[in-house]
């Protein structure tokens, strides 16, 4: 008799991906919301991206909201934290963002964009009440291990690249920058 015969295991069903929480915007505010997003992305380019360029230089809000909403909202929340006009967005997005991040972290990470979001969050963490509550080191470990799993530390083999599909970074410079970012943050 085995333990599996005694204990009935519940069936694990894969739950659908929960939708990314988004701020509520009425139709008359769409233009101002779009302008705010554009302004926050420009703020990110000026004040954050230059110091940690692990994204392709041509990244856009439109592309990121489609390819990786977590990275899109990470950029928004990081940019809005100290923004003089848009700091209220930071406060309103903290709880929905943490829920989205939690959903991403409990699944197997198969996207380099998710790793990029985690790395940016390690460098510019959310507000915490006490230093010992800062999860940045944990996030960094998750990012490093996910990068190892995706093989970002190894040179690209053409056949290997075809097997990985969309989740893989084709650009070898972007791979190198991400792996260097992982090493940099994990040694801080």
C-alpha positions as CSV (number, residue, x, y, z in Angstrom):
1,X,0.0,0.0,0.0
2,X,1.3,3.4,-1.0
3,X,0.6,6.8,0.5
4,X,-1.2,7.7,-2.8
5,X,-3.7,5.0,-2.1
6,X,-4.5,6.5,1.3
7,X,-4.6,10.2,0.5
8,X,-6.8,11.3,-2.3
9,X,-5.1,14.0,-4.2
10,X,-7.3,16.8,-5.6
11,X,-7.1,17.3,-9.3
12,X,-5.1,20.2,-10.4
13,X,-6.7,22.1,-13.2
14,X,-4.9,24.9,-14.9
15,X,-6.7,28.1,-14.2
16,X,-7.0,30.7,-17.0
17,X,-4.7,33.6,-16.7
18,X,-6.4,36.3,-14.6
19,X,-6.8,39.6,-16.4
20,X,-4.3,42.3,-15.7
21,X,-5.9,44.9,-13.4
22,X,-6.2,48.2,-15.1
23,X,-7.2,51.6,-13.7
24,X,-10.8,52.5,-14.4
25,X,-11.0,55.1,-17.1
26,X,-14.2,56.6,-18.5
27,X,-14.4,57.1,-22.2
28,X,-14.1,60.9,-21.9
29,X,-10.8,60.4,-20.1
30,X,-9.2,58.1,-22.7
31,X,-7.2,60.9,-24.3
32,X,-5.8,62.2,-21.0
33,X,-5.1,58.6,-19.9
34,X,-3.2,58.0,-23.1
35,X,-1.2,61.2,-22.6
36,X,-0.4,60.2,-19.0
37,X,0.9,56.8,-20.2
38,X,3.0,58.5,-22.8
39,X,4.4,60.9,-20.3
40,X,5.2,58.2,-17.8
41,X,6.9,56.1,-20.4
42,X,9.0,59.1,-21.4
43,X,9.8,59.7,-17.7
44,X,10.9,56.0,-17.5
45,X,13.2,56.5,-20.5
46,X,14.8,59.6,-19.1
47,X,15.1,58.6,-15.4
48,X,15.3,54.8,-15.3
49,X,16.1,53.1,-18.6
50,X,19.4,54.9,-19.1
51,X,20.6,53.4,-15.8
52,X,19.5,49.9,-16.4
53,X,19.0,49.3,-20.2
54,X,17.8,45.7,-20.3
55,X,15.0,46.4,-22.7
56,X,15.4,47.0,-26.4
57,X,15.8,50.7,-27.0
58,X,12.8,50.9,-29.2
59,X,10.3,49.6,-26.6
60,X,6.9,51.2,-26.7
61,X,3.8,51.3,-24.4
62,X,1.7,49.8,-27.2
63,X,4.0,46.8,-27.8
64,X,4.5,46.1,-24.1
65,X,0.8,46.3,-23.1
66,X,0.2,43.5,-25.7
67,X,3.3,41.4,-25.2
68,X,3.7,41.7,-21.4
69,X,1.2,43.7,-19.4
70,X,3.2,43.0,-16.2
71,X,6.2,44.9,-17.7
72,X,3.9,47.6,-19.0
73,X,2.5,48.2,-15.5
74,X,5.9,47.8,-13.8
75,X,7.1,50.7,-15.9
76,X,4.0,52.7,-15.1
77,X,4.2,52.1,-11.4
78,X,8.0,52.8,-11.2
79,X,7.6,56.0,-13.2
80,X,4.6,57.3,-11.3
81,X,6.1,56.8,-7.8
82,X,8.1,60.0,-7.8
83,X,6.4,61.8,-10.6
84,X,5.2,65.3,-9.5
85,X,1.9,65.2,-11.3
86,X,1.1,61.5,-11.5
87,X,2.0,60.2,-8.0
88,X,-1.7,59.5,-7.3
89,X,-1.5,56.8,-10.0
90,X,1.2,55.0,-8.0
91,X,-1.1,54.9,-4.9
92,X,-4.1,53.6,-6.8
93,X,-2.1,50.9,-8.7
94,X,-0.1,49.4,-5.8
95,X,-2.7,46.8,-4.7
96,X,-3.8,45.7,-8.2
97,X,-0.1,45.6,-9.3
98,X,0.9,43.4,-6.4
99,X,-1.9,41.0,-7.3
100,X,-0.7,40.9,-10.9
101,X,2.9,40.4,-9.8
102,X,1.9,37.6,-7.4
103,X,0.0,35.9,-10.2
104,X,3.1,36.0,-12.4
105,X,5.4,34.8,-9.6
106,X,3.4,31.7,-8.7
107,X,3.6,30.4,-12.3
108,X,6.6,29.1,-14.2
109,X,8.2,32.1,-15.9
110,X,8.6,31.5,-19.6
111,X,8.9,35.1,-20.8
112,X,11.9,37.3,-20.8
113,X,9.6,40.3,-20.5
114,X,8.4,39.0,-17.1
115,X,12.0,38.7,-16.0
116,X,12.7,42.2,-17.2
117,X,9.7,43.4,-15.1
118,X,11.1,41.6,-12.0
119,X,14.6,43.1,-12.5
120,X,13.2,46.6,-12.8
121,X,11.2,46.0,-9.6
122,X,14.3,44.8,-7.8
123,X,16.2,48.0,-8.7
124,X,13.2,50.3,-8.0
125,X,11.1,48.5,-5.4
126,X,7.7,49.5,-4.2
127,X,7.3,51.3,-0.9
128,X,7.7,49.2,2.2
129,X,7.3,50.1,5.8
130,X,10.5,48.4,7.1
131,X,13.7,47.4,5.3
132,X,13.5,43.8,6.4
133,X,10.2,43.5,4.6
134,X,11.8,44.3,1.2
135,X,11.3,41.3,-1.2
136,X,13.8,42.6,-3.7
137,X,16.4,39.8,-2.9
138,X,13.7,37.2,-3.4
139,X,12.6,38.7,-6.7
140,X,16.2,38.8,-7.8
141,X,16.6,35.1,-7.1
142,X,13.4,34.4,-9.0
143,X,14.7,36.4,-12.0
144,X,18.2,34.8,-11.9
145,X,16.7,31.3,-11.8
146,X,14.1,32.0,-14.5
147,X,17.0,33.4,-16.7
148,X,19.0,30.3,-16.1
149,X,16.0,28.2,-17.0
150,X,15.5,30.1,-20.3
151,X,19.2,29.8,-21.0
152,X,20.0,33.5,-21.1
153,X,23.5,32.8,-19.7
154,X,24.4,30.7,-22.8
155,X,25.0,31.7,-26.4
156,X,22.1,31.2,-28.8
157,X,22.1,28.1,-30.9
158,X,19.9,28.5,-34.0
159,X,18.1,25.2,-33.5
160,X,17.5,26.0,-29.8
161,X,16.2,29.4,-30.7
162,X,13.5,27.9,-32.9
163,X,12.3,25.5,-30.2
164,X,11.7,28.2,-27.6
165,X,9.2,30.2,-29.7
166,X,8.0,33.7,-28.7
167,X,9.2,33.6,-25.1
168,X,12.8,33.7,-26.2
169,X,14.9,36.8,-26.9
170,X,16.3,36.5,-30.4
171,X,18.5,39.6,-30.1
172,X,21.8,38.4,-28.6
173,X,22.6,41.9,-27.3
174,X,19.4,42.0,-25.3
175,X,20.1,38.5,-23.9
176,X,23.5,39.7,-22.8
177,X,22.1,42.8,-21.2
178,X,19.5,40.9,-19.3
179,X,22.0,38.3,-18.0
180,X,24.4,41.1,-17.0
181,X,21.4,42.8,-15.3
182,X,20.7,39.6,-13.3
183,X,24.4,39.4,-12.3
184,X,24.6,43.0,-11.4
185,X,21.5,42.9,-9.2
186,X,22.3,39.6,-7.6
187,X,25.7,40.9,-6.4
188,X,24.4,44.2,-4.9
